[in-house]
């Protein structure tokens, strides 16, 4: 609940900057992770008990796979073929 709340608050504040929400989700992860607030002694142990770390990692990996799937759906195959032809026709340097 805390992770979602922090990212939503950051994305609301960031909507004034007209940036995508995923940017503020990454920033929220940095703030809640070991880089910022995680440096406080016992903060990560209280926020993320060791029993929940496996489930949190599983949900994070599923989210990453779904995000990469959506990125793949937006891929334009005709553009990929165009650039592949251009790249293969370049002369090789010695």
PDB file with one MODEL, atoms N, CA, C and O in Angstrom:
MODEL        1
ATOM      1  N   UNK A   1       0.829  -1.190   0.000  1.00  0.00           N
ATOM      2  CA  UNK A   1       0.000   0.000   0.000  1.00  0.00           C
ATOM      3  C   UNK A   1       0.875   1.255   0.000  1.00  0.00           C
ATOM      4  O   UNK A   1       0.564   2.246  -0.661  1.00  0.00           O
ATOM      5  N   UNK A   2       1.966   1.191   0.750  1.00  0.00           N
ATOM      6  CA  UNK A   2       2.858   2.355   0.827  1.00  0.00           C
ATOM      7  C   UNK A   2       3.525   2.630  -0.513  1.00  0.00           C
ATOM      8  O   UNK A   2       3.667   3.787  -0.907  1.00  0.00           O
ATOM      9  N   UNK A   3       3.934   1.586  -1.212  1.00  0.00           N
ATOM     10  CA  UNK A   3       4.591   1.763  -2.512  1.00  0.00           C
ATOM     11  C   UNK A   3       3.646   2.439  -3.501  1.00  0.00           C
ATOM     12  O   UNK A   3       4.027   3.388  -4.187  1.00  0.00           O
ATOM     13  N   UNK A   4       2.424   1.948  -3.567  1.00  0.00           N
ATOM     14  CA  UNK A   4       1.449   2.527  -4.488  1.00  0.00           C
ATOM     15  C   UNK A   4       1.119   3.956  -4.094  1.00  0.00           C
ATOM     16  O   UNK A   4       0.990   4.821  -4.961  1.00  0.00           O
ATOM     17  N   UNK A   5       0.981   4.217  -2.809  1.00  0.00           N
ATOM     18  CA  UNK A   5       0.665   5.578  -2.346  1.00  0.00           C
ATOM     19  C   UNK A   5       1.771   6.563  -2.702  1.00  0.00           C
ATOM     20  O   UNK A   5       1.499   7.662  -3.186  1.00  0.00           O
ATOM     21  N   UNK A   6       3.006   6.170  -2.464  1.00  0.00           N
ATOM     22  CA  UNK A   6       4.128   7.075  -2.753  1.00  0.00           C
ATOM     23  C   UNK A   6       4.211   7.363  -4.246  1.00  0.00           C
ATOM     24  O   UNK A   6       4.407   8.510  -4.647  1.00  0.00           O
ATOM     25  N   UNK A   7       4.063   6.322  -5.075  1.00  0.00           N
ATOM     26  CA  UNK A   7       4.162   6.547  -6.517  1.00  0.00           C
ATOM     27  C   UNK A   7       2.989   7.373  -7.042  1.00  0.00           C
ATOM     28  O   UNK A   7       3.161   8.173  -7.961  1.00  0.00           O
ATOM     29  N   UNK A   8       1.818   7.191  -6.476  1.00  0.00           N
ATOM     30  CA  UNK A   8       0.660   8.000  -6.905  1.00  0.00           C
ATOM     31  C   UNK A   8       0.826   9.461  -6.515  1.00  0.00           C
ATOM     32  O   UNK A   8       0.511  10.356  -7.300  1.00  0.00           O
ATOM     33  N   UNK A   9       1.314   9.703  -5.319  1.00  0.00           N
ATOM     34  CA  UNK A   9       1.529  11.086  -4.879  1.00  0.00           C
ATOM     35  C   UNK A   9       2.588  11.748  -5.750  1.00  0.00           C
ATOM     36  O   UNK A   9       2.425  12.896  -6.165  1.00  0.00           O
ATOM     37  N   UNK A  10       3.668  11.030  -6.025  1.00  0.00           N
ATOM     38  CA  UNK A  10       4.711  11.588  -6.882  1.00  0.00           C
ATOM     39  C   UNK A  10       4.198  11.839  -8.297  1.00  0.00           C
ATOM     40  O   UNK A  10       4.551  12.845  -8.913  1.00  0.00           O
ATOM     41  N   UNK A  11       3.371  10.937  -8.815  1.00  0.00           N
ATOM     42  CA  UNK A  11       2.856  11.139 -10.163  1.00  0.00           C
ATOM     43  C   UNK A  11       1.862  12.295 -10.222  1.00  0.00           C
ATOM     44  O   UNK A  11       1.778  12.985 -11.238  1.00  0.00           O
ATOM     45  N   UNK A  12       1.113  12.514  -9.149  1.00  0.00           N
ATOM     46  CA  UNK A  12       0.226  13.680  -9.117  1.00  0.00           C
ATOM     47  C   UNK A  12       1.031  14.976  -9.107  1.00  0.00           C
ATOM     48  O   UNK A  12       0.703  15.936  -9.804  1.00  0.00           O
ATOM     49  N   UNK A  13       2.087  14.981  -8.304  1.00  0.00           N
ATOM     50  CA  UNK A  13       2.944  16.169  -8.282  1.00  0.00           C
ATOM     51  C   UNK A  13       3.678  16.345  -9.615  1.00  0.00           C
ATOM     52  O   UNK A  13       3.910  17.466 -10.067  1.00  0.00           O
ATOM     53  N   UNK A  14       4.035  15.225 -10.227  1.00  0.00           N
ATOM     54  CA  UNK A  14       4.759  15.284 -11.487  1.00  0.00           C
ATOM     55  C   UNK A  14       3.885  15.571 -12.693  1.00  0.00           C
ATOM     56  O   UNK A  14       4.403  15.895 -13.762  1.00  0.00           O
ATOM     57  N   UNK A  15       2.569  15.459 -12.549  1.00  0.00           N
ATOM     58  CA  UNK A  15       1.687  15.748 -13.683  1.00  0.00           C
ATOM     59  C   UNK A  15       1.776  17.218 -14.081  1.00  0.00           C
ATOM     60  O   UNK A  15       1.480  17.577 -15.221  1.00  0.00           O
ATOM     61  N   UNK A  16       2.178  18.055 -13.150  1.00  0.00           N
ATOM     62  CA  UNK A  16       2.375  19.464 -13.487  1.00  0.00           C
ATOM     63  C   UNK A  16       3.592  19.662 -14.383  1.00  0.00           C
ATOM     64  O   UNK A  16       3.686  20.656 -15.103  1.00  0.00           O
ATOM     65  N   UNK A  17       4.519  18.713 -14.336  1.00  0.00           N
ATOM     66  CA  UNK A  17       5.702  18.765 -15.197  1.00  0.00           C
ATOM     67  C   UNK A  17       5.459  18.082 -16.535  1.00  0.00           C
ATOM     68  O   UNK A  17       6.333  18.077 -17.402  1.00  0.00           O
ATOM     69  N   UNK A  18       4.257  17.499 -16.705  1.00  0.00           N
ATOM     70  CA  UNK A  18       3.860  16.815 -17.931  1.00  0.00           C
ATOM     71  C   UNK A  18       4.823  15.695 -18.307  1.00  0.00           C
ATOM     72  O   UNK A  18       5.236  15.568 -19.459  1.00  0.00           O
ATOM     73  N   UNK A  19       5.172  14.887 -17.309  1.00  0.00           N
ATOM     74  CA  UNK A  19       6.045  13.738 -17.509  1.00  0.00           C
ATOM     75  C   UNK A  19       5.229  12.455 -17.324  1.00  0.00           C
ATOM     76  O   UNK A  19       4.234  12.458 -16.599  1.00  0.00           O
ATOM     77  N   UNK A  20       5.637  11.366 -17.967  1.00  0.00           N
ATOM     78  CA  UNK A  20       4.892  10.110 -17.795  1.00  0.00           C
ATOM     79  C   UNK A  20       4.970   9.577 -16.367  1.00  0.00           C
ATOM     80  O   UNK A  20       5.930   9.837 -15.641  1.00  0.00           O
ATOM     81  N   UNK A  21       3.953   8.837 -15.986  1.00  0.00           N
ATOM     82  CA  UNK A  21       3.854   8.326 -14.624  1.00  0.00           C
ATOM     83  C   UNK A  21       4.961   7.342 -14.298  1.00  0.00           C
ATOM     84  O   UNK A  21       5.373   7.233 -13.143  1.00  0.00           O
ATOM     85  N   UNK A  22       5.455   6.611 -15.319  1.00  0.00           N
ATOM     86  CA  UNK A  22       6.484   5.610 -15.065  1.00  0.00           C
ATOM     87  C   UNK A  22       7.766   6.258 -14.532  1.00  0.00           C
ATOM     88  O   UNK A  22       8.508   5.627 -13.779  1.00  0.00           O
ATOM     89  N   UNK A  23       8.026   7.486 -14.909  1.00  0.00           N
ATOM     90  CA  UNK A  23       9.200   8.200 -14.404  1.00  0.00           C
ATOM     91  C   UNK A  23       9.101   8.351 -12.885  1.00  0.00           C
ATOM     92  O   UNK A  23      10.084   8.154 -12.170  1.00  0.00           O
ATOM     93  N   UNK A  24       7.935   8.693 -12.410  1.00  0.00           N
ATOM     94  CA  UNK A  24       7.760   8.920 -10.979  1.00  0.00           C
ATOM     95  C   UNK A  24       7.638   7.609 -10.210  1.00  0.00           C
ATOM     96  O   UNK A  24       7.885   7.576  -9.005  1.00  0.00           O
ATOM     97  N   UNK A  25       7.261   6.535 -10.890  1.00  0.00           N
ATOM     98  CA  UNK A  25       7.284   5.222 -10.248  1.00  0.00           C
ATOM     99  C   UNK A  25       8.728   4.789 -10.006  1.00  0.00           C
ATOM    100  O   UNK A  25       9.044   4.207  -8.968  1.00  0.00           O
ATOM    101  N   UNK A  26       9.594   5.074 -10.965  1.00  0.00           N
ATOM    102  CA  UNK A  26      11.017   4.770 -10.782  1.00  0.00           C
ATOM    103  C   UNK A  26      11.602   5.624  -9.660  1.00  0.00           C
ATOM    104  O   UNK A  26      12.359   5.125  -8.827  1.00  0.00           O
ATOM    105  N   UNK A  27      11.253   6.900  -9.637  1.00  0.00           N
ATOM    106  CA  UNK A  27      11.745   7.795  -8.582  1.00  0.00           C
ATOM    107  C   UNK A  27      11.231   7.332  -7.214  1.00  0.00           C
ATOM    108  O   UNK A  27      11.972   7.371  -6.232  1.00  0.00           O
ATOM    109  N   UNK A  28       9.972   6.897  -7.144  1.00  0.00           N
ATOM    110  CA  UNK A  28       9.432   6.367  -5.895  1.00  0.00           C
ATOM    111  C   UNK A  28      10.173   5.128  -5.438  1.00  0.00           C
ATOM    112  O   UNK A  28      10.399   4.944  -4.242  1.00  0.00           O
ATOM    113  N   UNK A  29      10.559   4.263  -6.391  1.00  0.00           N
ATOM    114  CA  UNK A  29      11.344   3.084  -6.047  1.00  0.00           C
ATOM    115  C   UNK A  29      12.719   3.448  -5.518  1.00  0.00           C
ATOM    116  O   UNK A  29      13.233   2.805  -4.603  1.00  0.00           O
ATOM    117  N   UNK A  30      13.305   4.474  -6.094  1.00  0.00           N
ATOM    118  CA  UNK A  30      14.612   4.933  -5.609  1.00  0.00           C
ATOM    119  C   UNK A  30      14.488   5.508  -4.202  1.00  0.00           C
ATOM    120  O   UNK A  30      15.340   5.267  -3.347  1.00  0.00           O
ATOM    121  N   UNK A  31      13.423   6.269  -3.970  1.00  0.00           N
ATOM    122  CA  UNK A  31      13.234   6.876  -2.641  1.00  0.00           C
ATOM    123  C   UNK A  31      12.999   5.797  -1.582  1.00  0.00           C
ATOM    124  O   UNK A  31      13.581   5.855  -0.499  1.00  0.00           O
ATOM    125  N   UNK A  32      12.145   4.812  -1.890  1.00  0.00           N
ATOM    126  CA  UNK A  32      11.817   3.780  -0.905  1.00  0.00           C
ATOM    127  C   UNK A  32      12.875   2.690  -0.813  1.00  0.00           C
ATOM    128  O   UNK A  32      12.909   1.942   0.164  1.00  0.00           O
ATOM    129  N   UNK A  33      13.724   2.592  -1.802  1.00  0.00           N
ATOM    130  CA  UNK A  33      14.723   1.527  -1.836  1.00  0.00           C
ATOM    131  C   UNK A  33      15.948   1.835  -1.007  1.00  0.00           C
ATOM    132  O   UNK A  33      15.957   2.778  -0.215  1.00  0.00           O
ATOM    133  N   UNK A  34      16.990   1.029  -1.194  1.00  0.00           N
ATOM    134  CA  UNK A  34      18.202   1.169  -0.383  1.00  0.00           C
ATOM    135  C   UNK A  34      19.038   2.408  -0.723  1.00  0.00           C
ATOM    136  O   UNK A  34      19.993   2.718  -0.011  1.00  0.00           O
ATOM    137  N   UNK A  35      18.692   3.113  -1.792  1.00  0.00           N
ATOM    138  CA  UNK A  35      19.483   4.281  -2.183  1.00  0.00           C
ATOM    139  C   UNK A  35      19.200   5.513  -1.322  1.00  0.00           C
ATOM    140  O   UNK A  35      20.113   6.292  -1.047  1.00  0.00           O
ATOM    141  N   UNK A  36      17.961   5.698  -0.897  1.00  0.00           N
ATOM    142  CA  UNK A  36      17.614   6.915  -0.151  1.00  0.00           C
ATOM    143  C   UNK A  36      17.177   6.572   1.280  1.00  0.00           C
ATOM    144  O   UNK A  36      17.987   6.608   2.206  1.00  0.00           O
ATOM    145  N   UNK A  37      15.901   6.243   1.452  1.00  0.00           N
ATOM    146  CA  UNK A  37      15.385   5.965   2.794  1.00  0.00           C
ATOM    147  C   UNK A  37      15.917   4.655   3.360  1.00  0.00           C
ATOM    148  O   UNK A  37      15.887   4.445   4.572  1.00  0.00           O
ATOM    149  N   UNK A  38      16.403   3.775   2.495  1.00  0.00           N
ATOM    150  CA  UNK A  38      16.948   2.507   2.957  1.00  0.00           C
ATOM    151  C   UNK A  38      18.229   2.654   3.745  1.00  0.00           C
ATOM    152  O   UNK A  38      18.663   1.708   4.401  1.00  0.00           O
ATOM    153  N   UNK A  39      18.838   3.817   3.692  1.00  0.00           N
ATOM    154  CA  UNK A  39      20.062   4.066   4.468  1.00  0.00           C
ATOM    155  C   UNK A  39      19.763   4.306   5.948  1.00  0.00           C
ATOM    156  O   UNK A  39      20.669   4.267   6.781  1.00  0.00           O
ATOM    157  N   UNK A  40      18.507   4.551   6.271  1.00  0.00           N
ATOM    158  CA  UNK A  40      18.106   4.714   7.663  1.00  0.00           C
ATOM    159  C   UNK A  40      18.148   3.339   8.324  1.00  0.00           C
ATOM    160  O   UNK A  40      17.581   2.388   7.786  1.00  0.00           O
ATOM    161  N   UNK A  41      18.803   3.210   9.473  1.00  0.00           N
ATOM    162  CA  UNK A  41      18.901   1.885  10.112  1.00  0.00           C
ATOM    163  C   UNK A  41      17.524   1.287  10.404  1.00  0.00           C
ATOM    164  O   UNK A  41      16.636   1.967  10.917  1.00  0.00           O
ATOM    165  N   UNK A  42      17.363   0.018  10.074  1.00  0.00           N
ATOM    166  CA  UNK A  42      16.149  -0.776  10.312  1.00  0.00           C
ATOM    167  C   UNK A  42      14.931  -0.302   9.519  1.00  0.00           C
ATOM    168  O   UNK A  42      13.830  -0.803   9.748  1.00  0.00           O
ATOM    169  N   UNK A  43      15.091   0.640   8.600  1.00  0.00           N
ATOM    170  CA  UNK A  43      13.947   1.125   7.825  1.00  0.00           C
ATOM    171  C   UNK A  43      13.426   0.026   6.900  1.00  0.00           C
ATOM    172  O   UNK A  43      12.227  -0.247   6.871  1.00  0.00           O
ATOM    173  N   UNK A  44      14.321  -0.598   6.151  1.00  0.00           N
ATOM    174  CA  UNK A  44      13.891  -1.636   5.211  1.00  0.00           C
ATOM    175  C   UNK A  44      13.352  -2.861   5.928  1.00  0.00           C
ATOM    176  O   UNK A  44      12.457  -3.530   5.412  1.00  0.00           O
ATOM    177  N   UNK A  45      13.882  -3.168   7.111  1.00  0.00           N
ATOM    178  CA  UNK A  45      13.372  -4.320   7.868  1.00  0.00           C
ATOM    179  C   UNK A  45      11.948  -4.087   8.355  1.00  0.00           C
ATOM    180  O   UNK A  45      11.143  -5.018   8.394  1.00  0.00           O
ATOM    181  N   UNK A  46      11.635  -2.852   8.725  1.00  0.00           N
ATOM    182  CA  UNK A  46      10.275  -2.523   9.191  1.00  0.00           C
ATOM    183  C   UNK A  46       9.308  -2.426   8.011  1.00  0.00           C
ATOM    184  O   UNK A  46       8.170  -2.888   8.093  1.00  0.00           O
ATOM    185  N   UNK A  47       9.770  -1.819   6.907  1.00  0.00           N
ATOM    186  CA  UNK A  47       8.895  -1.596   5.763  1.00  0.00           C
ATOM    187  C   UNK A  47       8.663  -2.873   4.962  1.00  0.00           C
ATOM    188  O   UNK A  47       7.532  -3.174   4.578  1.00  0.00           O
ATOM    189  N   UNK A  48       9.730  -3.619   4.712  1.00  0.00           N
ATOM    190  CA  UNK A  48       9.650  -4.849   3.932  1.00  0.00           C
ATOM    191  C   UNK A  48      10.196  -6.007   4.763  1.00  0.00           C
ATOM    192  O   UNK A  48      11.396  -6.278   4.716  1.00  0.00           O
ATOM    193  N   UNK A  49       9.349  -6.691   5.520  1.00  0.00           N
ATOM    194  CA  UNK A  49       9.824  -7.840   6.294  1.00  0.00           C
ATOM    195  C   UNK A  49      10.398  -8.913   5.365  1.00  0.00           C
ATOM    196  O   UNK A  49      10.006  -9.015   4.203  1.00  0.00           O
ATOM    197  N   UNK A  50      11.322  -9.701   5.887  1.00  0.00           N
ATOM    198  CA  UNK A  50      11.998 -10.691   5.051  1.00  0.00           C
ATOM    199  C   UNK A  50      11.020 -11.720   4.473  1.00  0.00           C
ATOM    200  O   UNK A  50      11.275 -12.272   3.403  1.00  0.00           O
ATOM    201  N   UNK A  51       9.927 -11.980   5.153  1.00  0.00           N
ATOM    202  CA  UNK A  51       8.938 -12.930   4.638  1.00  0.00           C
ATOM    203  C   UNK A  51       8.233 -12.398   3.389  1.00  0.00           C
ATOM    204  O   UNK A  51       7.753 -13.187   2.576  1.00  0.00           O
ATOM    205  N   UNK A  52       8.163 -11.091   3.226  1.00  0.00           N
ATOM    206  CA  UNK A  52       7.458 -10.512   2.085  1.00  0.00           C
ATOM    207  C   UNK A  52       8.369 -10.246   0.896  1.00  0.00           C
ATOM    208  O   UNK A  52       7.872  -9.924  -0.183  1.00  0.00           O
ATOM    209  N   UNK A  53       9.673 -10.367   1.053  1.00  0.00           N
ATOM    210  CA  UNK A  53      10.594 -10.023  -0.033  1.00  0.00           C
ATOM    211  C   UNK A  53      10.449 -10.954  -1.229  1.00  0.00           C
ATOM    212  O   UNK A  53      10.569 -10.501  -2.368  1.00  0.00           O
ATOM    213  N   UNK A  54      10.196 -12.236  -1.007  1.00  0.00           N
ATOM    214  CA  UNK A  54      10.012 -13.154  -2.127  1.00  0.00           C
ATOM    215  C   UNK A  54       8.781 -12.790  -2.950  1.00  0.00           C
ATOM    216  O   UNK A  54       8.832 -12.797  -4.180  1.00  0.00           O
ATOM    217  N   UNK A  55       7.680 -12.472  -2.280  1.00  0.00           N
ATOM    218  CA  UNK A  55       6.460 -12.098  -2.988  1.00  0.00           C
ATOM    219  C   UNK A  55       6.621 -10.757  -3.687  1.00  0.00           C
ATOM    220  O   UNK A  55       6.128 -10.571  -4.800  1.00  0.00           O
ATOM    221  N   UNK A  56       7.299  -9.835  -3.048  1.00  0.00           N
ATOM    222  CA  UNK A  56       7.534  -8.531  -3.663  1.00  0.00           C
ATOM    223  C   UNK A  56       8.393  -8.675  -4.912  1.00  0.00           C
ATOM    224  O   UNK A  56       8.137  -8.014  -5.919  1.00  0.00           O
ATOM    225  N   UNK A  57       9.403  -9.527  -4.859  1.00  0.00           N
ATOM    226  CA  UNK A  57      10.237  -9.785  -6.030  1.00  0.00           C
ATOM    227  C   UNK A  57       9.452 -10.443  -7.155  1.00  0.00           C
ATOM    228  O   UNK A  57       9.658 -10.128  -8.327  1.00  0.00           O
ATOM    229  N   UNK A  58       8.552 -11.358  -6.802  1.00  0.00           N
ATOM    230  CA  UNK A  58       7.724 -12.016  -7.802  1.00  0.00           C
ATOM    231  C   UNK A  58       6.806 -11.018  -8.498  1.00  0.00           C
ATOM    232  O   UNK A  58       6.694 -11.028  -9.723  1.00  0.00           O
ATOM    233  N   UNK A  59       6.152 -10.160  -7.724  1.00  0.00           N
ATOM    234  CA  UNK A  59       5.266  -9.156  -8.302  1.00  0.00           C
ATOM    235  C   UNK A  59       6.057  -8.171  -9.161  1.00  0.00           C
ATOM    236  O   UNK A  59       5.576  -7.738 -10.209  1.00  0.00           O
ATOM    237  N   UNK A  60       7.264  -7.814  -8.728  1.00  0.00           N
ATOM    238  CA  UNK A  60       8.102  -6.906  -9.506  1.00  0.00           C
ATOM    239  C   UNK A  60       8.494  -7.536 -10.837  1.00  0.00           C
ATOM    240  O   UNK A  60       8.488  -6.856 -11.863  1.00  0.00           O
ATOM    241  N   UNK A  61       8.833  -8.819 -10.840  1.00  0.00           N
ATOM    242  CA  UNK A  61       9.198  -9.494 -12.087  1.00  0.00           C
ATOM    243  C   UNK A  61       8.005  -9.636 -13.031  1.00  0.00           C
ATOM    244  O   UNK A  61       8.153  -9.477 -14.243  1.00  0.00           O
ATOM    245  N   UNK A  62       6.840  -9.930 -12.490  1.00  0.00           N
ATOM    246  CA  UNK A  62       5.640 -10.008 -13.333  1.00  0.00           C
ATOM    247  C   UNK A  62       5.333  -8.643 -13.938  1.00  0.00           C
ATOM    248  O   UNK A  62       4.982  -8.551 -15.114  1.00  0.00           O
ATOM    249  N   UNK A  63       5.460  -7.594 -13.150  1.00  0.00           N
ATOM    250  CA  UNK A  63       5.246  -6.243 -13.659  1.00  0.00           C
ATOM    251  C   UNK A  63       6.234  -5.884 -14.755  1.00  0.00           C
ATOM    252  O   UNK A  63       5.867  -5.244 -15.741  1.00  0.00           O
ATOM    253  N   UNK A  64       7.480  -6.290 -14.589  1.00  0.00           N
ATOM    254  CA  UNK A  64       8.503  -6.019 -15.598  1.00  0.00           C
ATOM    255  C   UNK A  64       8.193  -6.753 -16.896  1.00  0.00           C
ATOM    256  O   UNK A  64       8.332  -6.179 -17.976  1.00  0.00           O
ATOM    257  N   UNK A  65       7.774  -8.012 -16.807  1.00  0.00           N
ATOM    258  CA  UNK A  65       7.430  -8.779 -18.005  1.00  0.00           C
ATOM    259  C   UNK A  65       6.241  -8.149 -18.720  1.00  0.00           C
ATOM    260  O   UNK A  65       6.249  -8.036 -19.946  1.00  0.00           O
ATOM    261  N   UNK A  66       5.224  -7.741 -17.976  1.00  0.00           N
ATOM    262  CA  UNK A  66       4.055  -7.106 -18.596  1.00  0.00           C
ATOM    263  C   UNK A  66       4.422  -5.769 -19.239  1.00  0.00           C
ATOM    264  O   UNK A  66       3.918  -5.442 -20.314  1.00  0.00           O
ATOM    265  N   UNK A  67       5.283  -5.003 -18.599  1.00  0.00           N
ATOM    266  CA  UNK A  67       5.714  -3.724 -19.160  1.00  0.00           C
ATOM    267  C   UNK A  67       6.487  -3.946 -20.464  1.00  0.00           C
ATOM    268  O   UNK A  67       6.254  -3.250 -21.452  1.00  0.00           O
ATOM    269  N   UNK A  68       7.398  -4.907 -20.465  1.00  0.00           N
ATOM    270  CA  UNK A  68       8.158  -5.192 -21.684  1.00  0.00           C
ATOM    271  C   UNK A  68       7.256  -5.747 -22.782  1.00  0.00           C
ATOM    272  O   UNK A  68       7.507  -5.501 -23.961  1.00  0.00           O
ATOM    273  N   UNK A  69       6.213  -6.488 -22.420  1.00  0.00           N
ATOM    274  CA  UNK A  69       5.243  -6.955 -23.407  1.00  0.00           C
ATOM    275  C   UNK A  69       4.534  -5.777 -24.057  1.00  0.00           C
ATOM    276  O   UNK A  69       4.347  -5.755 -25.274  1.00  0.00           O
ATOM    277  N   UNK A  70       4.136  -4.792 -23.245  1.00  0.00           N
ATOM    278  CA  UNK A  70       3.470  -3.613 -23.802  1.00  0.00           C
ATOM    279  C   UNK A  70       4.400  -2.804 -24.689  1.00  0.00           C
ATOM    280  O   UNK A  70       3.968  -2.257 -25.704  1.00  0.00           O
ATOM    281  N   UNK A  71       5.665  -2.723 -24.321  1.00  0.00           N
ATOM    282  CA  UNK A  71       6.633  -2.039 -25.173  1.00  0.00           C
ATOM    283  C   UNK A  71       6.762  -2.775 -26.502  1.00  0.00           C
ATOM    284  O   UNK A  71       6.844  -2.144 -27.556  1.00  0.00           O
ATOM    285  N   UNK A  72       6.779  -4.092 -26.458  1.00  0.00           N
ATOM    286  CA  UNK A  72       6.861  -4.886 -27.679  1.00  0.00           C
ATOM    287  C   UNK A  72       5.639  -4.717 -28.556  1.00  0.00           C
ATOM    288  O   UNK A  72       5.757  -4.771 -29.781  1.00  0.00           O
ATOM    289  N   UNK A  73       4.470  -4.515 -27.972  1.00  0.00           N
ATOM    290  CA  UNK A  73       3.258  -4.289 -28.761  1.00  0.00           C
ATOM    291  C   UNK A  73       3.331  -2.983 -29.538  1.00  0.00           C
ATOM    292  O   UNK A  73       2.725  -2.863 -30.603  1.00  0.00           O
ATOM    293  N   UNK A  74       4.055  -2.016 -29.026  1.00  0.00           N
ATOM    294  CA  UNK A  74       4.165  -0.729 -29.698  1.00  0.00           C
ATOM    295  C   UNK A  74       5.266  -0.708 -30.750  1.00  0.00           C
ATOM    296  O   UNK A  74       5.447   0.302 -31.430  1.00  0.00           O
ATOM    297  N   UNK A  75       5.998  -1.798 -30.893  1.00  0.00           N
ATOM    298  CA  UNK A  75       7.074  -1.888 -31.871  1.00  0.00           C
ATOM    299  C   UNK A  75       6.486  -1.933 -33.281  1.00  0.00           C
ATOM    300  O   UNK A  75       5.547  -2.685 -33.544  1.00  0.00           O
ATOM    301  N   UNK A  76       7.036  -1.132 -34.173  1.00  0.00           N
ATOM    302  CA  UNK A  76       6.580  -1.092 -35.553  1.00  0.00           C
ATOM    303  C   UNK A  76       7.481  -2.002 -36.394  1.00  0.00           C
ATOM    304  O   UNK A  76       8.627  -1.640 -36.661  1.00  0.00           O
ATOM    305  N   UNK A  77       6.997  -3.167 -36.812  1.00  0.00           N
ATOM    306  CA  UNK A  77       7.857  -4.102 -37.548  1.00  0.00           C
ATOM    307  C   UNK A  77       8.380  -3.533 -38.863  1.00  0.00           C
ATOM    308  O   UNK A  77       9.499  -3.853 -39.263  1.00  0.00           O
ATOM    309  N   UNK A  78       7.593  -2.693 -39.549  1.00  0.00           N
ATOM    310  CA  UNK A  78       8.074  -2.119 -40.809  1.00  0.00           C
ATOM    311  C   UNK A  78       9.273  -1.205 -40.571  1.00  0.00           C
ATOM    312  O   UNK A  78      10.203  -1.174 -41.377  1.00  0.00           O
ATOM    313  N   UNK A  79       9.252  -0.477 -39.487  1.00  0.00           N
ATOM    314  CA  UNK A  79      10.387   0.383 -39.151  1.00  0.00           C
ATOM    315  C   UNK A  79      11.611  -0.464 -38.818  1.00  0.00           C
ATOM    316  O   UNK A  79      12.732  -0.114 -39.187  1.00  0.00           O
ATOM    317  N   UNK A  80      11.397  -1.566 -38.127  1.00  0.00           N
ATOM    318  CA  UNK A  80      12.494  -2.469 -37.787  1.00  0.00           C
ATOM    319  C   UNK A  80      13.133  -3.052 -39.044  1.00  0.00           C
ATOM    320  O   UNK A  80      14.357  -3.141 -39.141  1.00  0.00           O
ATOM    321  N   UNK A  81      12.302  -3.446 -40.004  1.00  0.00           N
ATOM    322  CA  UNK A  81      12.837  -3.979 -41.261  1.00  0.00           C
ATOM    323  C   UNK A  81      13.596  -2.917 -42.057  1.00  0.00           C
ATOM    324  O   UNK A  81      14.618  -3.214 -42.675  1.00  0.00           O
ATOM    325  N   UNK A  82      13.101  -1.695 -42.039  1.00  0.00           N
ATOM    326  CA  UNK A  82      13.779  -0.610 -42.748  1.00  0.00           C
ATOM    327  C   UNK A  82      15.170  -0.385 -42.176  1.00  0.00           C
ATOM    328  O   UNK A  82      16.142  -0.287 -42.926  1.00  0.00           O
ATOM    329  N   UNK A  83      15.271  -0.304 -40.868  1.00  0.00           N
ATOM    330  CA  UNK A  83      16.572  -0.075 -40.253  1.00  0.00           C
ATOM    331  C   UNK A  83      17.477  -1.294 -40.364  1.00  0.00           C
ATOM    332  O   UNK A  83      18.698  -1.146 -40.414  1.00  0.00           O
ATOM    333  N   UNK A  84      16.907  -2.499 -40.403  1.00  0.00           N
ATOM    334  CA  UNK A  84      17.716  -3.699 -40.574  1.00  0.00           C
ATOM    335  C   UNK A  84      18.355  -3.711 -41.960  1.00  0.00           C
ATOM    336  O   UNK A  84      19.516  -4.092 -42.104  1.00  0.00           O
ATOM    337  N   UNK A  85      17.604  -3.297 -42.978  1.00  0.00           N
ATOM    338  CA  UNK A  85      18.155  -3.224 -44.332  1.00  0.00           C
ATOM    339  C   UNK A  85      19.254  -2.173 -44.419  1.00  0.00           C
ATOM    340  O   UNK A  85      20.279  -2.400 -45.063  1.00  0.00           O
ATOM    341  N   UNK A  86      19.052  -1.040 -43.785  1.00  0.00           N
ATOM    342  CA  UNK A  86      20.062   0.016 -43.801  1.00  0.00           C
ATOM    343  C   UNK A  86      21.325  -0.450 -43.088  1.00  0.00           C
ATOM    344  O   UNK A  86      22.432  -0.203 -43.566  1.00  0.00           O
ATOM    345  N   UNK A  87      21.173  -1.114 -41.961  1.00  0.00           N
ATOM    346  CA  UNK A  87      22.335  -1.567 -41.185  1.00  0.00           C
ATOM    347  C   UNK A  87      23.124  -2.650 -41.907  1.00  0.00           C
ATOM    348  O   UNK A  87      24.351  -2.687 -41.811  1.00  0.00           O
ATOM    349  N   UNK A  88      22.445  -3.521 -42.620  1.00  0.00           N
ATOM    350  CA  UNK A  88      23.162  -4.596 -43.314  1.00  0.00           C
ATOM    351  C   UNK A  88      23.800  -4.121 -44.607  1.00  0.00           C
ATOM    352  O   UNK A  88      24.678  -4.803 -45.135  1.00  0.00           O
ATOM    353  N   UNK A  89      23.394  -2.981 -45.132  1.00  0.00           N
ATOM    354  CA  UNK A  89      23.977  -2.488 -46.386  1.00  0.00           C
ATOM    355  C   UNK A  89      25.149  -1.532 -46.155  1.00  0.00           C
ATOM    356  O   UNK A  89      25.732  -1.050 -47.126  1.00  0.00           O
ATOM    357  N   UNK A  90      25.504  -1.248 -44.932  1.00  0.00           N
ATOM    358  CA  UNK A  90      26.619  -0.352 -44.661  1.00  0.00           C
ATOM    359  C   UNK A  90      27.932  -1.048 -44.993  1.00  0.00           C
ATOM    360  O   UNK A  90      28.086  -2.240 -44.728  1.00  0.00           O
ATOM    361  N   UNK A  91      28.895  -0.302 -45.581  1.00  0.00           N
ATOM    362  CA  UNK A  91      30.197  -0.923 -45.863  1.00  0.00           C
ATOM    363  C   UNK A  91      30.972  -1.173 -44.581  1.00  0.00           C
ATOM    364  O   UNK A  91      30.860  -0.413 -43.619  1.00  0.00           O
ATOM    365  N   UNK A  92      31.748  -2.227 -44.572  1.00  0.00           N
ATOM    366  CA  UNK A  92      32.548  -2.575 -43.415  1.00  0.00           C
ATOM    367  C   UNK A  92      33.862  -1.801 -43.439  1.00  0.00           C
ATOM    368  O   UNK A  92      34.457  -1.621 -44.501  1.00  0.00           O
ATOM    369  N   UNK A  93      34.310  -1.351 -42.293  1.00  0.00           N
ATOM    370  CA  UNK A  93      35.611  -0.655 -42.174  1.00  0.00           C
ATOM    371  C   UNK A  93      36.690  -1.677 -41.854  1.00  0.00           C
ATOM    372  O   UNK A  93      36.442  -2.670 -41.170  1.00  0.00           O
ATOM    373  N   UNK A  94      37.869  -1.424 -42.349  1.00  0.00           N
ATOM    374  CA  UNK A  94      39.013  -2.292 -42.022  1.00  0.00           C
ATOM    375  C   UNK A  94      39.833  -1.704 -40.935  1.00  0.00           C
ATOM    376  O   UNK A  94      40.834  -2.294 -40.529  1.00  0.00           O
TER     377      UNK A  94
ENDMDL
END
